[in-house]
Amino acid sequence: MALWSVKVKRSIIFIVVLAFLAAVGGGLVYFQFVVKPGMIKAFISAAAPPPASVAVTAPQVETWAPRLPAIGTLRAVQEIDIAPQIGGAVVSVRVESGQDVEKGAPLFEIDNSVEQADLKNNLAVLKNAGLVLERQRQLIQGGNTAKANFDAAEAARDSAAAAVERVRAIIAQKLLTAPFAGRLGIRKLDLGQYVSPGMGLITLQQLDPIYVDFPVPEKSLGLLKPGQEIDLEVDAYPGEIFRGVIKTIDARVAQDSRNVLVRGQLDNAKKQLWPGMFANVSVIAGTPVKVVTLPRTAIAYSLYGDSVFVVKPVQPDAGGAQAAAVNGDAALKVERRAVRTGEIREDRVVILDGVEPGETIVAEGQLKLQSGARVRIDPAAHLELPAVRPKE
């Protein structure tokens, strides 16, 4: 009886231990395959970064006329240094630096007192020679003098007249006048200063119209012809477009650069453009065509090629569950896509291949993105355009 009681107790203990081990094992299995995955999923969800805020744009279809960009320099149609032909002391300064003058306007006068005295003397000699010639003419008409005497008197009269004209020419050369209408530069002399022949006293430039010279590669020579329209921009007037035409094309191609020099002409009635200015020139080189464009900021440039981030909705997972929205926004992600870019104008870039009108493209905020990243569209993320747009 005692032995049977011991066996019963052992069986009960065994069953209890077995049940306990089964419960522990079941709990471990439940934790491993139910609780633990849930905890990991919740941890991952809590640790995942929030969607990045980005600004977006859509490709636009625009009409662009083909252009040839070039860098040019403005030049005056006429530009000279006013310089005397005869030396002397300046006795009169009749203009100021930067003044606009008309053709023939007096600028400087050099001392001509000696020439004035010579002129009076030569006029007296001329008067006497004229009287002698008149007497010889009366005498030869009466047959009282030889023809040789009359010829000598006539030659003396002509010589005296030439001497008068020579002195008058010297006096005229000592009065410097403007050979054409234009604007004067900075005066380089003062009243009373002695000037020598050929010494530059002041510059004179015709500003209206004005030339722009710019080089073009020889491969584009067939696209150019006189009368073709050009657009021009200068740093002094940001955003303002000046229009003109091609005046002439050089007759040779430079051997060192394989470029041909082109000269354009622009109206400059307001005299905003000055010789020597740096200019961005665009030659209208064909009929307008339709192109797809994006802002410059939408393009990610790299050594491996250009790309954009296309915004797309997050697709349902394998179980058919749709991704949850974040803060009321639809779940979105980005896809990096390679593009082929073309011409650039101000802040717009032509996209030759890679995107289509109607797609949503990230315009700002690409630096924090990678393909597949979750994003949130934030209209406030747009950058403000600068007052001066970038140029090529």
C-alpha positions as CSV (number, residue, x, y, z in Angstrom):
1,M,0.0,0.0,0.0
2,A,2.8,2.4,0.8
3,L,4.6,1.5,-2.4
4,W,1.5,2.2,-4.5
5,S,1.1,5.6,-2.8
6,V,4.7,6.5,-3.7
7,K,4.1,5.6,-7.3
8,V,0.9,7.7,-7.5
9,K,2.8,10.7,-6.1
10,R,5.6,10.3,-8.5
11,S,3.1,10.1,-11.4
12,I,1.4,13.2,-10.3
13,I,4.7,15.1,-9.9
14,F,5.8,13.9,-13.4
15,I,2.5,15.0,-14.9
16,V,2.7,18.4,-13.2
17,V,6.3,18.9,-14.3
18,L,5.4,17.8,-17.8
19,A,2.5,20.2,-17.9
20,F,4.7,23.0,-16.6
21,L,7.4,22.3,-19.2
22,A,4.7,22.2,-21.9
23,A,3.4,25.5,-20.8
24,V,6.8,27.0,-20.7
25,G,7.6,25.6,-24.1
26,G,4.3,26.9,-25.5
27,G,5.0,30.3,-24.0
28,L,8.4,30.4,-25.6
29,V,7.0,29.4,-29.0
30,Y,4.3,32.0,-28.7
31,F,6.8,34.7,-27.8
32,Q,9.2,33.7,-30.5
33,F,6.7,33.5,-33.4
34,V,4.0,35.9,-32.3
35,V,5.1,38.4,-29.7
36,K,8.7,38.9,-30.9
37,P,7.9,39.6,-34.6
38,G,5.2,42.1,-33.4
39,M,7.7,43.8,-31.1
40,I,10.4,44.0,-33.9
41,K,7.8,45.3,-36.4
42,A,6.7,48.0,-33.9
43,F,10.3,48.9,-33.1
44,I,11.1,49.2,-36.8
45,S,8.0,51.3,-37.4
46,A,8.9,53.5,-34.5
47,A,12.6,53.9,-35.6
48,A,11.8,54.6,-39.3
49,P,12.5,58.2,-40.3
50,P,9.5,60.4,-41.1
51,P,8.9,61.1,-44.8
52,A,11.1,63.9,-46.2
53,S,9.4,67.2,-47.1
54,V,9.9,68.1,-50.7
55,A,8.6,70.6,-53.2
56,V,7.4,69.3,-56.5
57,T,6.9,70.5,-60.0
58,A,5.5,69.2,-63.3
59,P,7.3,69.1,-66.7
60,Q,6.1,72.0,-68.9
61,V,5.8,72.0,-72.7
62,E,7.2,75.3,-74.0
63,T,8.0,76.7,-77.4
64,W,11.6,77.6,-77.8
65,A,13.4,79.0,-80.8
66,P,16.8,77.3,-81.4
67,R,19.6,79.6,-80.2
68,L,23.4,79.8,-80.5
69,P,24.9,81.1,-77.2
70,A,28.1,83.2,-77.4
71,I,30.1,85.6,-75.3
72,G,30.6,89.0,-76.9
73,T,32.1,92.5,-76.3
74,L,30.4,95.8,-77.2
75,R,32.3,98.1,-79.5
76,A,31.5,101.7,-80.7
77,V,30.6,102.1,-84.3
78,Q,33.1,105.0,-84.4
79,E,35.8,105.6,-81.7
80,I,38.8,107.9,-81.9
81,D,41.3,109.7,-79.7
82,I,41.1,113.4,-80.4
83,A,44.8,114.4,-81.0
84,P,46.4,117.6,-82.5
85,Q,48.3,117.6,-85.8
86,I,50.4,120.6,-84.6
87,G,51.9,121.2,-81.2
88,G,51.3,124.2,-78.9
89,A,49.8,125.4,-75.7
90,V,46.1,124.9,-75.2
91,V,44.4,128.3,-74.8
92,S,40.7,127.2,-74.7
93,V,38.9,124.1,-73.4
94,R,35.3,124.2,-74.7
95,V,34.0,120.8,-73.5
96,E,33.8,118.7,-70.3
97,S,34.4,115.0,-69.7
98,G,31.4,112.8,-70.5
99,Q,29.7,115.4,-72.6
100,D,27.6,114.6,-75.7
101,V,28.7,116.7,-78.7
102,E,27.4,117.2,-82.2
103,K,29.5,116.9,-85.4
104,G,31.8,119.9,-85.9
105,A,31.5,121.1,-82.2
106,P,34.7,122.9,-81.1
107,L,36.6,121.0,-78.4
108,F,40.0,122.6,-77.8
109,E,41.9,125.5,-79.2
110,I,45.7,125.7,-79.4
111,D,47.6,129.0,-79.4
112,N,47.7,130.4,-82.9
113,S,49.0,133.9,-82.3
114,V,52.1,133.4,-84.5
115,E,50.0,132.0,-87.3
116,Q,47.6,134.9,-87.1
117,A,50.5,137.3,-87.5
118,D,51.8,135.3,-90.5
119,L,48.3,135.4,-91.9
120,K,48.2,139.2,-91.8
121,N,51.6,139.4,-93.4
122,N,50.7,137.0,-96.2
123,L,47.4,138.9,-96.8
124,A,49.4,142.0,-97.3
125,V,51.8,140.3,-99.7
126,L,48.8,138.9,-101.5
127,K,47.2,142.3,-101.8
128,N,50.4,143.8,-103.2
129,A,50.8,140.9,-105.6
130,G,47.3,141.5,-106.8
131,L,48.0,145.2,-107.5
132,V,51.1,144.3,-109.4
133,L,49.3,141.8,-111.5
134,E,46.6,144.3,-112.3
135,R,49.1,146.9,-113.4
136,Q,50.9,144.3,-115.6
137,R,47.5,143.4,-117.1
138,Q,46.8,147.1,-118.1
139,L,50.3,147.4,-119.5
140,I,50.2,144.3,-121.6
141,Q,46.8,145.4,-123.0
142,G,48.5,148.6,-124.2
143,G,51.5,146.6,-125.5
144,N,53.9,148.4,-123.1
145,T,55.3,145.3,-121.3
146,A,56.5,141.8,-122.1
147,K,54.3,138.8,-121.6
148,A,57.0,137.4,-119.3
149,N,56.5,140.2,-116.8
150,F,52.7,139.5,-116.7
151,D,53.3,135.8,-116.2
152,A,55.8,136.5,-113.3
153,A,53.3,138.9,-111.6
154,E,50.5,136.2,-112.0
155,A,52.8,133.6,-110.5
156,A,53.7,135.9,-107.6
157,R,50.0,136.5,-106.9
158,D,49.2,132.7,-106.9
159,S,52.2,132.0,-104.6
160,A,50.9,134.7,-102.2
161,A,47.4,133.2,-102.2
162,A,48.8,129.8,-101.5
163,A,50.8,131.1,-98.6
164,V,47.6,132.6,-97.2
165,E,45.7,129.3,-97.6
166,R,48.6,127.5,-95.9
167,V,48.5,129.7,-92.8
168,R,44.7,129.5,-92.7
169,A,45.0,125.7,-92.8
170,I,47.4,125.7,-89.9
171,I,45.1,127.9,-87.9
172,A,42.2,125.6,-88.6
173,Q,44.2,122.6,-87.5
174,K,44.8,124.3,-84.1
175,L,41.1,124.4,-83.5
176,L,40.1,120.7,-82.7
177,T,36.5,119.9,-83.5
178,A,34.4,116.7,-83.3
179,P,34.5,114.8,-86.6
180,F,31.2,113.0,-85.7
181,A,28.5,113.2,-83.1
182,G,29.1,111.2,-80.0
183,R,30.1,111.1,-76.3
184,L,33.4,112.3,-75.0
185,G,35.5,110.4,-72.5
186,I,37.7,111.7,-69.7
187,R,39.7,114.8,-70.5
188,K,43.5,114.2,-70.3
189,L,44.8,117.8,-70.3
190,D,44.3,121.1,-68.6
191,L,44.1,124.7,-69.8
192,G,47.5,126.1,-70.7
193,Q,49.1,122.7,-71.0
194,Y,51.5,122.2,-74.0
195,V,50.5,119.4,-76.3
196,S,52.6,117.7,-78.9
197,P,51.4,116.3,-82.3
198,G,49.6,113.0,-81.9
199,M,49.0,113.3,-78.2
200,G,45.6,111.9,-77.2
201,L,43.5,114.6,-75.5
202,I,40.1,113.0,-75.1
203,T,38.2,110.0,-76.6
204,L,35.1,110.4,-78.7
205,Q,32.7,107.5,-79.2
206,Q,29.5,107.1,-81.2
207,L,27.1,105.2,-79.0
208,D,24.0,104.9,-81.2
209,P,23.9,102.4,-82.8
210,I,26.5,100.1,-81.2
211,Y,28.3,97.0,-82.3
212,V,28.8,93.7,-80.5
213,D,31.5,91.3,-81.6
214,F,31.3,87.6,-80.6
215,P,33.0,84.4,-81.8
216,V,31.0,81.4,-83.1
217,P,32.3,77.9,-83.8
218,E,32.9,77.1,-87.4
219,K,30.4,74.2,-87.3
220,S,27.6,76.7,-86.7
221,L,28.7,79.0,-89.7
222,G,25.9,77.6,-91.9
223,L,23.3,78.8,-89.4
224,L,24.4,82.4,-89.6
225,K,23.5,85.1,-92.1
226,P,23.4,89.0,-92.0
227,G,20.1,90.3,-90.8
228,Q,19.5,87.4,-88.4
229,E,18.1,88.4,-85.0
230,I,20.2,88.4,-81.8
231,D,19.4,88.9,-78.1
232,L,21.9,90.4,-75.7
233,E,22.1,90.7,-71.9
234,V,24.7,92.6,-69.9
235,D,25.5,92.5,-66.2
236,A,24.7,96.2,-65.8
237,Y,21.0,95.7,-66.4
238,P,20.0,92.2,-65.0
239,G,16.9,90.7,-66.7
240,E,16.8,93.3,-69.5
241,I,17.0,92.0,-73.1
242,F,18.5,94.1,-75.9
243,R,17.7,93.1,-79.4
244,G,19.6,93.6,-82.6
245,V,20.7,91.9,-85.9
246,I,23.8,90.4,-87.3
247,K,25.6,93.1,-89.3
248,T,28.4,91.2,-90.9
249,I,30.3,87.9,-90.6
250,D,34.1,87.8,-90.8
251,A,35.6,86.5,-94.1
252,R,37.9,84.0,-92.4
253,V,38.0,81.4,-89.6
254,A,40.7,81.9,-86.9
255,Q,43.2,79.1,-87.1
256,D,44.0,79.0,-83.4
257,S,40.4,78.7,-82.2
258,R,38.5,77.6,-85.3
259,N,35.9,80.3,-84.5
260,V,34.5,82.9,-86.8
261,L,34.0,86.5,-85.6
262,V,30.5,87.8,-86.0
263,R,29.5,91.5,-85.6
264,G,26.0,92.4,-84.5
265,Q,24.4,95.9,-84.4
266,L,21.9,97.2,-81.8
267,D,20.0,100.4,-81.4
268,N,21.2,102.3,-78.4
269,A,19.1,105.4,-78.3
270,K,19.1,105.5,-74.4
271,K,22.9,105.0,-74.5
272,Q,22.6,102.2,-71.9
273,L,25.2,100.0,-73.7
274,W,28.8,101.2,-73.6
275,P,31.8,100.0,-75.5
276,G,33.8,97.4,-73.7
277,M,30.9,95.8,-71.9
278,F,30.7,92.1,-71.4
279,A,27.7,90.6,-73.1
280,N,25.8,87.3,-73.2
281,V,24.6,86.9,-76.8
282,S,22.0,84.5,-78.2
283,V,21.6,84.1,-82.0
284,I,18.1,83.1,-83.1
285,A,19.1,80.1,-85.3
286,G,15.9,78.5,-86.5
287,T,12.1,78.2,-86.2
288,P,10.5,77.7,-82.8
289,V,9.9,74.1,-81.6
290,K,8.1,72.5,-78.7
291,V,10.2,71.2,-75.8
292,V,9.7,69.7,-72.4
293,T,11.4,71.7,-69.6
294,L,12.1,71.4,-65.9
295,P,13.6,73.9,-63.4
296,R,17.4,73.6,-62.9
297,T,16.8,72.7,-59.3
298,A,15.0,69.5,-60.3
299,I,18.1,68.0,-62.0
300,A,20.6,66.0,-60.0
301,Y,24.0,66.2,-61.7
302,S,26.7,63.6,-61.2
303,L,29.6,61.9,-63.0
304,Y,27.3,59.0,-63.8
305,G,24.7,61.1,-65.6
306,D,21.9,63.4,-64.9
307,S,18.7,62.2,-63.0
308,V,15.5,63.3,-61.4
309,F,13.3,62.0,-58.6
310,V,9.8,61.1,-59.8
311,V,7.1,61.0,-57.1
312,K,4.8,58.0,-57.1
313,P,2.2,56.5,-54.7
314,V,3.3,53.6,-52.5
315,Q,1.9,50.4,-54.0
316,P,0.0,47.9,-51.7
317,D,2.2,45.2,-50.1
318,A,2.1,41.5,-50.9
319,G,-0.8,41.0,-48.6
320,G,-2.9,43.7,-50.4
321,A,-2.6,46.2,-47.5
322,Q,-2.3,49.8,-48.6
323,A,0.5,51.8,-46.9
324,A,-0.8,54.0,-44.2
325,A,-1.1,57.8,-44.7
326,V,1.1,60.1,-42.7
327,N,-0.5,63.1,-41.1
328,G,-3.4,62.9,-43.5
329,D,-1.1,62.8,-46.6
330,A,-1.2,60.0,-49.1
331,A,1.8,57.6,-48.8
332,L,4.3,58.6,-51.5
333,K,7.8,57.5,-52.5
334,V,10.4,58.7,-55.0
335,E,12.0,56.8,-57.9
336,R,15.3,58.0,-59.3
337,R,15.2,58.2,-63.1
338,A,18.0,59.0,-65.5
339,V,17.3,61.9,-68.0
340,R,19.0,63.4,-71.0
341,T,19.2,67.2,-70.8
342,G,19.5,69.8,-73.5
343,E,19.7,73.5,-73.8
344,I,19.6,75.7,-70.6
345,R,17.9,79.1,-70.5
346,E,18.0,81.0,-67.2
347,D,16.4,78.6,-64.7
348,R,14.8,76.1,-67.2
349,V,16.4,73.0,-68.7
350,V,15.2,71.1,-71.7
351,I,14.6,67.4,-71.0
352,L,15.2,65.4,-74.2
353,D,14.4,62.0,-72.7
354,G,13.3,60.5,-69.4
355,V,10.2,62.4,-68.2
356,E,6.7,63.0,-69.7
357,P,4.3,65.9,-69.1
358,G,1.9,65.2,-66.3
359,E,4.5,63.4,-64.0
360,T,5.3,64.8,-60.6
361,I,9.0,65.7,-60.2
362,V,10.9,66.7,-57.0
363,A,12.0,70.3,-57.5
364,E,13.7,71.0,-54.2
365,G,15.0,68.7,-51.5
366,Q,16.8,66.0,-53.5
367,L,20.0,66.0,-51.4
368,K,18.2,64.0,-48.6
369,L,16.6,61.5,-51.0
370,Q,17.4,58.1,-52.4
371,S,15.4,55.8,-54.6
372,G,12.5,54.4,-52.7
373,A,12.5,57.0,-50.0
374,R,9.1,58.1,-48.5
375,V,8.3,61.8,-49.1
376,R,5.7,64.3,-48.2
377,I,4.8,67.2,-50.5
378,D,5.2,70.5,-48.8
379,P,4.3,73.6,-50.9
380,A,6.3,75.8,-48.4
381,A,9.5,74.0,-49.3
382,H,9.8,75.9,-52.6
383,L,12.9,78.1,-52.8
384,E,12.5,81.8,-53.8
385,L,13.9,82.7,-57.2
386,P,16.8,85.1,-57.1
387,A,16.4,88.5,-58.6
388,V,19.2,87.8,-61.0
389,R,18.8,84.5,-62.8
390,P,21.8,82.4,-63.5
391,K,23.3,82.5,-67.0
392,E,25.3,80.1,-69.1
